[in-house]
Amino acid sequence: MAAALVSIDANAGETLVDIQSVDPTIVVELRYAGRNNFVGQSLYPLGTRALARPQVASALAVAQVVLQRYQYRLKIWDAYRPAAVQAKLWQALQNSDYVANPENGLGSLHTWGVAVDATLVDSWNRPVRMPTDFDDFTPAAMWRYTGSSFEIGGHVRLLQYAMHKARFWGMRTEWWHFTIADWKKYVPEDVRQSAQVAGTHWEGKL
């Protein structure tokens, strides 16, 4: 994962790209590359880049343009996630409400390069107030929760608006999780049958 390109031929025959090579203004802080995550340890090797399908990276650039009109930017907390890392997350939590079991059907859409975890920063790359931190497994992390203040609610709605304009869907239990709308074309038909979609939200797992 440290390289700018990774082949995932087993997952629909395409090479992933470094998101920042498509748009260098997108901020990246891969939480699983350090200890600031719910497992409390680094799961990615030093130098890991935020990778995604080319279409996903291009769509993130569209969302970035929308946000910059309002003096904000995207920050990526996670993007492509190897299956081995997904297995470690499952072992650590084993709660199918939040983490996809990699042995069951579709698994995580992160491992297919079609999902990202994102938040906002301001035009100076400083964090802004959001409903929760990353990987918060409480009701406050729910998609429809807008926070305890007008400021927080405005931030999360702006993020959702920008990602919707770029053709991403959100996930019911995590305000930070987004999946490209046409993700199914990257997943074999026999695998994607386990997926469920409700309304405008992706009802999968992180």
Secondary structure, DSSP 8 states (H G I E B T S, - for coil): --SS-EE-GGGTS-EEEEHHHH-TTSEE--GGGSS-STT-S--S-TT---EE-HHHHHHHHHHHHHHHTTTEEEEEEE----HHHHHHHHHHH--TTTS--TTSTT--GGGGT-EEEEEEEETTS-B---SS-TT--SGGGSTT---SSHHHHHHHHHHHHHHHHTTEEEETTEEEEEEETTGGGGS-HHHHTT--EETTEE----
